[in-house]
């Protein structure tokens, strides 16, 4: 059994390690705050099942070495961050039922003397809105564009490195949601129901907004959407993860790096123009990007050395 455990530690990637660790952290929170989180038991059981699946997938991919299992082991990184994000919807508000929007509004006003989303409104135009909304929505495609090119052109270790940095970044941003929950200026400084009236686009804007709203757990046509939206404003994960993607792309000189830079630039501008984030969220996203890269390299180095020791001991 001891030998198998040592081998298992060698077979797990850093991504597996942080994913299982973060699920264990969320499970612990659910147990501690069981009196507040209504579905704490169900969430905890599901987290344990997902953790077992991650470990089993890692074991199967590295022992059987079939192309399908290896690919599945690498690409589960995308659905797991979406899964955890939706889980947070059931946890953040019950655990920390205070929104910090007024704090972020005060910081923005202290920095600029105005509310940035209100100031930007004077430059709004349907063409600009359409372009920035498409750019903002491209967030869901950046990771696929990056991952596919690295997976096809580089050794598997390069994909593991990039995927780990992205997933690690997601998990760090999720910690910010617990610490300083907020809903964003589209609910506090503006009237959410008037978004399509005040910031109309051309062809795709309303559809893309509806998809994003659904992803944020906002039901359609309800009078109190602020009660349902996920508390995911600080830091701006869109900014943080976009910057991480760009770092990975330019470090490897990917063919897609200029496309990613163009989309990423529009995306980051759109976070404030489209009223999803305060400027301080964007600044925090850049800081969290640096924290992710700094801590991520150290976790990878530590885990690699640990795996090497385990392999030698086997």
N, C-alpha and C positions, 0 to 999 in steps of 0.2 A: 504493500500500500504506500509506503514511504517513497519507494522508487517511482511509482506511478504519479505521485503528487509532484515529485521533482520534475518528472518529464512533462507533466501538465504545465508547470510554470514555464518551462522552456517553450512549449508549443503556443502558449497564449501570446498575442501581440500586445503592444502598449495600448492599442485601441480597445482590445478585449478587457484589459485590466482596468482602464478608466471607466468603461461602460458598466462593468460589474460593480466596481467601487461606487459609482454614482447611483446606481440602482439600490445598492445597499444603504447608501446615505438617505435616499428618499424613503426607503422602507423604514429606516430608523425614525425619520421625522414623522411618518404616519403613525408609528407606534407611540411615540412621545405625545403627539397631539391627537390621539385617537378620539378624545372627547370633542374635538372640533371638526375633524375631517370625517364626513359622513361615510365615505366609502373606504375608510382606512384599511379594513381587512381585505377587501377585494383587490385594492391597489397593491397591498403587500404581497398577496398570493401571486398576482400576475407578475410582479417584479421578480419574485423568486423563480417563477417558471421561465421568464425571459432570460434571467441570468444563467439558468441551467442550459437553455437553448444556445446561448452564446458560447459557453464552455464546450458543449457537445459539438457545436459547429466547428469550433477551433480544433478540437480533437479529431473530428472526422476529416477536415480539410488537410491537416498536416500528416495524418497517418495513411489515409487512402489516396490522397493526392490526385483526385479526379479533377478535371477542369471545371466541372459544374460546382463541386463543393468549394474549391479554391475561390472561384468567382463569387459564390454566394457568401463565403466568409468575408471577402473584402467589401462587397457592396451592401451588406446589411447595415453599414454605417449610416446610410441615408434614412431608411425607415426607422431606425432606433431613435434618432434625434427628433423625428416627428412624433413618434410614440411618446417619448418623454415630455415633449412640449405639450401635448394634449393632456397628459397626466397632471402637469402643473396647474391646469385649469381647475382641477378638483382640489388643489392643495394650497396655492398661494394665498388666495383671499381668506379662507378659513383660518389659516395659520397666522397671517399678518393682515388683518382687516383694516388697514389704514392706507389711503392713497396719498402719495407725496407730490402730486402735481403742483400744488402751490409752492413747494420748495423749489422745484425746477423752473417754474414761471418766474419766481423772484430772482433766481440766479441768472436766467436769460436777460431779464430786464436790467439787472445790475451790470451785466456785461455790455449790453447794447443800447440801453435806454429806451428800448421799444420791445414789443412782443414780435419776434422775428417772423412768425407765421402771418401776423397781421400786416407787417411791413411789406412782406413779399407779395401780398395780395394785389398791390398796385401794379405788379408786373405780370399778373396772370393773363393767360390767353389760352383758348382751347387747343391751339397747336402745341404750345409749351406743356400744357397739362397732359395732353395725349402722349407726348414723347416721354415725359418724366414718369407717367403712370406705367407705361410699357417698360421703362428702365427699372422702376421699382419692382415690378412683377418678375423681371428677369432674375431676381434673387434666387428663385426656385430652380433656375437653369444653370446658374454659374457653377455649382458644384458638379453637375453632370458633365458640362463642357470640360472643366478642369480634369475630373476623374477619368473620363473616357480617353483623353489624349495621353495622360500619364500612364494609364493602364495598358494602352496599345503600344506606346513608344519606349517605355522605361522598364527597368527591372522591377519586380513586385515590391521590393523594399522601398522604392521611391513612392509607389502608390500608398503603401502602409504609412509612410512618414506623413504624406500630405493628408490622408484620411484621418490620421490621428490628430493632427493639428486642428483640423476643422471640427471634429467631434469634441475634442478637448475645449475648443473655443465655445462651442454651443453650451457645454456643461457649465463653464465659468459664467457665461451670460445668464444662465438660469439662476445661478446664485444671486445675481443682482436683482432678479425679479422678486426673490424672497426678501431681500434686505430692504429694498426701496420700491415697493409696488407703485405703479402709476398707469394711467389710461391714455394719456397723450392729449395734445392740444385740440384735436378734432372733436373731443368731448367736452373739454373744460373751457377753452378760449373761443370755440366755435360751436355752431349747432350741427350736430352729426347728421341730422335728417336733411340739412341743406347743402351737403357736400356736392351733390350732382348739380345743384342750382348755382352755387357760388363758384365752383371750380369744374365747369363742364369740359369734357373732352370732345373728341370727334366721333370715333367709331368704336373703340375698344375700352375706353376708360370705365364706363359704368359696369361692363361685364367683368373687367379685371378687379374693380373695387369689390364687386359682389363675391368673387372667388376669395379675395383676401379677407373680407369680412367673415365669410364662412370658416376660413382657416383660423380666424381669431375667436371663433365660437359665438358669433353674433347672429341670433336668429333673425329672419327677415320680418320686416313690418311689425316691430314691437315698439311700444312707447318709451321703454327704458333700456336701450341697448347698453348703456354704461354699466348696468348691473351684471351684464353677461360677458362683456369683452374681457379677454385675458389681460392680466397685469404684466405686460412685457415691454415696457417702454425703456427702462434704465437698466443696463446700457442699451444703446441701439445695436441690437444683434445684427441688423442689416449692415451697419457700418463696420462693425467688428469683423464679421465673417467675410464680407466683401474684401476688406483689406488683407485678411489672411489668404484668401483665394489669390489675390493679386501678387502677394509675396511669393506664394508657391509657384505661380505661373512665370513670374519674371526670374526667379532663381533658376528655373529649368529652361528658360528661353523657349517656352511653348509657342507653337504657331498661333495659338488662339489668344495669346497674351494681350494683343492690341484690341481685339474684340472684347475681351474681359475688362480691359481698362476703360473702354468706351461705355460699356454697359454699367460698370461699377461707378463711374463718375456721375452718370445720370441718376443712378440709384441713390447715391449719397446725397446729391442735391435734392432729389425727390423726397427724402425722408422728412425734410422740414417744409419744403414748398407744398407738399401734399398733406401736411398737418398730422403726420403719423408720430413725429418726434419733436422734442425740444432740441435746441442747439447743444445744450449741456449733455444730452443723451448721445449725440454724435461725437462730441469730445470724449465722453466716457467710453464710447465704442472703440475709438482709436487707442485709448489707454489700455483697455481690455485686450485689444489686439496685441499690443506689446507684451502684456502680462502673459498672454497665451503662448506666444512664441518663446519667451524667456523661460517660463516654467516647462513648456512642452519639450524643449530640447533636453532639459535636465531629467525629465521623467523618462524620455527615450533612452538616454545614456545610462541612467540607473537601471532600467528594466533590461537593457541589452547586456549589461555586465552581470546582472542577476541571472539571466538566462544562460549566459556562458558558463557561470559557476555551476549552475544546476546540471548543465549538459556534461561538464567535466566530471562532476560527482557521480553521474550515472554510469 
